[in-house]
Amino acid sequence: MIAPTANGGVEWPDPAFSPATGLEYVCANAQQAGYESPPASDQHPVISNAGAIIQFRSSTAPNSTSIARLVAFNPATNKIVWKHDEVSTGGITRGNSTPCASPVTATASNLALIGRIVATPQYPNGVGMVQAFDATIGAMVWQLPVLVNGQAVATVPRITLYSVGGKEYLVSFTHFSTAGAEVSAYALP
């Protein structure tokens, strides 16, 4: 068994830094995985894209803990300032959100934004969601479902910010094979 992730370390999609808070924000996953060497008669080496030879079976135990974690830390001191954990064990089929797979975006209005796939009573099969957290204390401030051409689809929205006349706007690009592509824009509070 290996933890916190299958590669033995925390997976970090692109982080964000806020000059206003002096903090860096990272969407990370803490997961467990198991590896097993197959019997010699069943070993069939495969060359990976990294040039290594892979001769093992990997799996995740059905009830192994999986946590999606948004972390704010001070890079000057390398200390965690706050963290927001959500259990993602079993994912959407268990009514949980999926692990982090989104870059973090920090705003001038003191928010840390991520895109996630979230299961809710309204969207039990999951929907792309933009989640906003207070960049100072880590409390979730709001979340916004991102529909693709009017459909709730389980795909991670990609987030970009822009500003006009001092007002911040969020643009989300989302694409799903059956619903197509959509660009949505929202004014931030």
Contacts in CASP RR format, 6 or more apart in sequence:
PFRMAT RR
TARGET T0000
AUTHOR 0000-0000-0000
METHOD contacts of the structure
MODEL  1
MIAPTANGGVEWPDPAFSPATGLEYVCANAQQAGYESPPASDQHPVISNA
GAIIQFRSSTAPNSTSIARLVAFNPATNKIVWKHDEVSTGGITRGNSTPC
ASPVTATASNLALIGRIVATPQYPNGVGMVQAFDATIGAMVWQLPVLVNG
QAVATVPRITLYSVGGKEYLVSFTHFSTAGAEVSAYALP
1 32 0 8 1.000
1 33 0 8 1.000
1 34 0 8 1.000
2 8 0 8 1.000
2 32 0 8 1.000
2 33 0 8 1.000
2 34 0 8 1.000
2 35 0 8 1.000
3 30 0 8 1.000
3 31 0 8 1.000
3 32 0 8 1.000
3 33 0 8 1.000
4 10 0 8 1.000
4 29 0 8 1.000
4 30 0 8 1.000
4 31 0 8 1.000
4 32 0 8 1.000
5 11 0 8 1.000
5 29 0 8 1.000
5 30 0 8 1.000
5 31 0 8 1.000
5 33 0 8 1.000
6 31 0 8 1.000
6 33 0 8 1.000
6 34 0 8 1.000
6 58 0 8 1.000
6 60 0 8 1.000
10 28 0 8 1.000
10 29 0 8 1.000
10 30 0 8 1.000
11 28 0 8 1.000
11 29 0 8 1.000
11 99 0 8 1.000
11 100 0 8 1.000
12 26 0 8 1.000
12 27 0 8 1.000
12 28 0 8 1.000
13 27 0 8 1.000
13 100 0 8 1.000
13 101 0 8 1.000
13 102 0 8 1.000
13 103 0 8 1.000
13 104 0 8 1.000
14 103 0 8 1.000
14 104 0 8 1.000
15 24 0 8 1.000
15 25 0 8 1.000
15 26 0 8 1.000
15 27 0 8 1.000
15 103 0 8 1.000
15 104 0 8 1.000
16 24 0 8 1.000
16 25 0 8 1.000
16 103 0 8 1.000
16 104 0 8 1.000
16 105 0 8 1.000
16 106 0 8 1.000
16 112 0 8 1.000
17 23 0 8 1.000
17 24 0 8 1.000
17 25 0 8 1.000
17 75 0 8 1.000
17 106 0 8 1.000
18 24 0 8 1.000
18 25 0 8 1.000
18 106 0 8 1.000
18 110 0 8 1.000
18 112 0 8 1.000
18 135 0 8 1.000
20 108 0 8 1.000
20 110 0 8 1.000
20 135 0 8 1.000
21 72 0 8 1.000
21 106 0 8 1.000
21 110 0 8 1.000
21 135 0 8 1.000
21 136 0 8 1.000
22 74 0 8 1.000
22 75 0 8 1.000
22 76 0 8 1.000
23 72 0 8 1.000
23 73 0 8 1.000
23 74 0 8 1.000
23 75 0 8 1.000
23 81 0 8 1.000
23 135 0 8 1.000
24 72 0 8 1.000
24 73 0 8 1.000
24 74 0 8 1.000
24 75 0 8 1.000
25 70 0 8 1.000
25 71 0 8 1.000
25 72 0 8 1.000
25 104 0 8 1.000
25 106 0 8 1.000
25 112 0 8 1.000
25 135 0 8 1.000
26 70 0 8 1.000
26 71 0 8 1.000
26 73 0 8 1.000
26 104 0 8 1.000
27 68 0 8 1.000
27 69 0 8 1.000
27 70 0 8 1.000
27 71 0 8 1.000
27 100 0 8 1.000
27 101 0 8 1.000
27 102 0 8 1.000
27 103 0 8 1.000
27 104 0 8 1.000
27 114 0 8 1.000
28 68 0 8 1.000
28 69 0 8 1.000
28 70 0 8 1.000
28 71 0 8 1.000
28 100 0 8 1.000
29 66 0 8 1.000
29 67 0 8 1.000
29 68 0 8 1.000
29 69 0 8 1.000
29 88 0 8 1.000
29 99 0 8 1.000
29 100 0 8 1.000
30 65 0 8 1.000
30 66 0 8 1.000
30 67 0 8 1.000
30 69 0 8 1.000
31 60 0 8 1.000
31 64 0 8 1.000
31 65 0 8 1.000
31 66 0 8 1.000
31 67 0 8 1.000
31 99 0 8 1.000
32 60 0 8 1.000
32 61 0 8 1.000
32 64 0 8 1.000
32 65 0 8 1.000
32 66 0 8 1.000
33 58 0 8 1.000
33 59 0 8 1.000
33 60 0 8 1.000
33 64 0 8 1.000
34 58 0 8 1.000
34 59 0 8 1.000
34 60 0 8 1.000
34 61 0 8 1.000
35 56 0 8 1.000
35 57 0 8 1.000
35 58 0 8 1.000
36 56 0 8 1.000
36 57 0 8 1.000
36 58 0 8 1.000
36 59 0 8 1.000
37 43 0 8 1.000
37 55 0 8 1.000
37 56 0 8 1.000
37 57 0 8 1.000
38 55 0 8 1.000
38 56 0 8 1.000
38 57 0 8 1.000
43 55 0 8 1.000
44 55 0 8 1.000
45 53 0 8 1.000
45 54 0 8 1.000
45 55 0 8 1.000
46 53 0 8 1.000
46 54 0 8 1.000
46 55 0 8 1.000
47 53 0 8 1.000
47 54 0 8 1.000
48 54 0 8 1.000
60 66 0 8 1.000
62 90 0 8 1.000
63 89 0 8 1.000
64 89 0 8 1.000
65 87 0 8 1.000
65 89 0 8 1.000
66 87 0 8 1.000
66 88 0 8 1.000
66 89 0 8 1.000
66 90 0 8 1.000
66 91 0 8 1.000
66 99 0 8 1.000
67 85 0 8 1.000
67 86 0 8 1.000
67 87 0 8 1.000
67 88 0 8 1.000
67 89 0 8 1.000
68 85 0 8 1.000
68 86 0 8 1.000
68 87 0 8 1.000
68 88 0 8 1.000
68 97 0 8 1.000
68 98 0 8 1.000
68 99 0 8 1.000
68 100 0 8 1.000
68 116 0 8 1.000
69 83 0 8 1.000
69 84 0 8 1.000
69 85 0 8 1.000
69 86 0 8 1.000
69 100 0 8 1.000
70 83 0 8 1.000
70 84 0 8 1.000
70 100 0 8 1.000
70 104 0 8 1.000
70 112 0 8 1.000
70 114 0 8 1.000
70 133 0 8 1.000
70 138 0 8 1.000
71 80 0 8 1.000
71 82 0 8 1.000
71 83 0 8 1.000
71 84 0 8 1.000
72 80 0 8 1.000
72 81 0 8 1.000
72 82 0 8 1.000
72 83 0 8 1.000
72 112 0 8 1.000
72 135 0 8 1.000
72 138 0 8 1.000
73 79 0 8 1.000
73 80 0 8 1.000
73 81 0 8 1.000
74 81 0 8 1.000
82 137 0 8 1.000
82 138 0 8 1.000
83 138 0 8 1.000
84 133 0 8 1.000
84 138 0 8 1.000
84 139 0 8 1.000
84 140 0 8 1.000
86 96 0 8 1.000
86 97 0 8 1.000
87 96 0 8 1.000
88 96 0 8 1.000
88 97 0 8 1.000
88 98 0 8 1.000
88 99 0 8 1.000
89 96 0 8 1.000
90 96 0 8 1.000
91 97 0 8 1.000
91 98 0 8 1.000
91 99 0 8 1.000
91 119 0 8 1.000
92 98 0 8 1.000
92 117 0 8 1.000
92 119 0 8 1.000
92 125 0 8 1.000
92 126 0 8 1.000
92 154 0 8 1.000
95 119 0 8 1.000
95 124 0 8 1.000
96 119 0 8 1.000
97 116 0 8 1.000
97 117 0 8 1.000
97 118 0 8 1.000
97 119 0 8 1.000
97 129 0 8 1.000
98 116 0 8 1.000
98 117 0 8 1.000
98 118 0 8 1.000
98 154 0 8 1.000
98 156 0 8 1.000
100 114 0 8 1.000
100 116 0 8 1.000
101 116 0 8 1.000
101 156 0 8 1.000
102 114 0 8 1.000
102 115 0 8 1.000
102 116 0 8 1.000
102 156 0 8 1.000
102 157 0 8 1.000
102 158 0 8 1.000
102 159 0 8 1.000
103 114 0 8 1.000
103 158 0 8 1.000
103 159 0 8 1.000
104 112 0 8 1.000
104 113 0 8 1.000
104 114 0 8 1.000
105 112 0 8 1.000
105 113 0 8 1.000
105 114 0 8 1.000
105 159 0 8 1.000
105 160 0 8 1.000
105 161 0 8 1.000
106 112 0 8 1.000
106 113 0 8 1.000
106 135 0 8 1.000
107 113 0 8 1.000
107 135 0 8 1.000
107 161 0 8 1.000
107 168 0 8 1.000
107 188 0 8 1.000
108 163 0 8 1.000
108 168 0 8 1.000
109 168 0 8 1.000
109 188 0 8 1.000
109 189 0 8 1.000
110 134 0 8 1.000
110 135 0 8 1.000
110 136 0 8 1.000
111 132 0 8 1.000
111 133 0 8 1.000
111 134 0 8 1.000
111 135 0 8 1.000
111 141 0 8 1.000
111 188 0 8 1.000
112 132 0 8 1.000
112 133 0 8 1.000
112 134 0 8 1.000
112 135 0 8 1.000
112 138 0 8 1.000
113 130 0 8 1.000
113 131 0 8 1.000
113 132 0 8 1.000
113 133 0 8 1.000
113 159 0 8 1.000
113 161 0 8 1.000
113 170 0 8 1.000
114 130 0 8 1.000
114 131 0 8 1.000
114 133 0 8 1.000
114 159 0 8 1.000
115 128 0 8 1.000
115 129 0 8 1.000
115 130 0 8 1.000
115 131 0 8 1.000
115 156 0 8 1.000
115 157 0 8 1.000
115 158 0 8 1.000
115 159 0 8 1.000
116 128 0 8 1.000
116 129 0 8 1.000
116 131 0 8 1.000
116 156 0 8 1.000
117 126 0 8 1.000
117 127 0 8 1.000
117 128 0 8 1.000
117 129 0 8 1.000
117 154 0 8 1.000
117 155 0 8 1.000
117 156 0 8 1.000
118 126 0 8 1.000
118 127 0 8 1.000
118 128 0 8 1.000
118 129 0 8 1.000
118 131 0 8 1.000
118 143 0 8 1.000
118 145 0 8 1.000
119 125 0 8 1.000
119 126 0 8 1.000
120 126 0 8 1.000
120 127 0 8 1.000
120 145 0 8 1.000
122 145 0 8 1.000
122 152 0 8 1.000
123 145 0 8 1.000
123 152 0 8 1.000
125 152 0 8 1.000
125 154 0 8 1.000
126 152 0 8 1.000
126 154 0 8 1.000
127 145 0 8 1.000
127 146 0 8 1.000
127 147 0 8 1.000
127 152 0 8 1.000
127 153 0 8 1.000
127 154 0 8 1.000
128 145 0 8 1.000
128 146 0 8 1.000
128 152 0 8 1.000
128 153 0 8 1.000
128 154 0 8 1.000
128 155 0 8 1.000
128 156 0 8 1.000
128 157 0 8 1.000
128 174 0 8 1.000
129 143 0 8 1.000
129 144 0 8 1.000
129 145 0 8 1.000
129 146 0 8 1.000
129 157 0 8 1.000
130 143 0 8 1.000
130 144 0 8 1.000
130 146 0 8 1.000
130 157 0 8 1.000
130 159 0 8 1.000
130 170 0 8 1.000
130 172 0 8 1.000
130 186 0 8 1.000
131 140 0 8 1.000
131 142 0 8 1.000
131 143 0 8 1.000
132 140 0 8 1.000
132 141 0 8 1.000
132 142 0 8 1.000
132 143 0 8 1.000
132 144 0 8 1.000
133 139 0 8 1.000
133 140 0 8 1.000
133 141 0 8 1.000
134 140 0 8 1.000
134 141 0 8 1.000
142 189 0 8 1.000
144 186 0 8 1.000
145 152 0 8 1.000
146 157 0 8 1.000
146 172 0 8 1.000
146 174 0 8 1.000
146 184 0 8 1.000
147 153 0 8 1.000
147 182 0 8 1.000
147 184 0 8 1.000
148 155 0 8 1.000
148 174 0 8 1.000
148 175 0 8 1.000
148 176 0 8 1.000
148 179 0 8 1.000
148 180 0 8 1.000
148 181 0 8 1.000
148 182 0 8 1.000
149 179 0 8 1.000
149 180 0 8 1.000
149 182 0 8 1.000
150 179 0 8 1.000
151 176 0 8 1.000
151 178 0 8 1.000
151 179 0 8 1.000
153 174 0 8 1.000
153 176 0 8 1.000
153 178 0 8 1.000
153 179 0 8 1.000
155 174 0 8 1.000
155 175 0 8 1.000
155 176 0 8 1.000
157 172 0 8 1.000
157 173 0 8 1.000
157 174 0 8 1.000
157 184 0 8 1.000
158 172 0 8 1.000
158 173 0 8 1.000
158 174 0 8 1.000
159 170 0 8 1.000
159 171 0 8 1.000
159 172 0 8 1.000
160 170 0 8 1.000
160 171 0 8 1.000
160 172 0 8 1.000
160 173 0 8 1.000
161 168 0 8 1.000
161 169 0 8 1.000
161 170 0 8 1.000
161 171 0 8 1.000
161 188 0 8 1.000
162 168 0 8 1.000
162 169 0 8 1.000
162 171 0 8 1.000
163 169 0 8 1.000
167 187 0 8 1.000
167 188 0 8 1.000
168 187 0 8 1.000
168 188 0 8 1.000
169 185 0 8 1.000
169 186 0 8 1.000
169 187 0 8 1.000
169 188 0 8 1.000
170 185 0 8 1.000
170 186 0 8 1.000
170 188 0 8 1.000
171 183 0 8 1.000
171 184 0 8 1.000
171 185 0 8 1.000
171 186 0 8 1.000
172 183 0 8 1.000
172 184 0 8 1.000
172 185 0 8 1.000
172 186 0 8 1.000
173 181 0 8 1.000
173 182 0 8 1.000
173 183 0 8 1.000
174 181 0 8 1.000
174 182 0 8 1.000
174 183 0 8 1.000
174 184 0 8 1.000
175 181 0 8 1.000
175 182 0 8 1.000
END
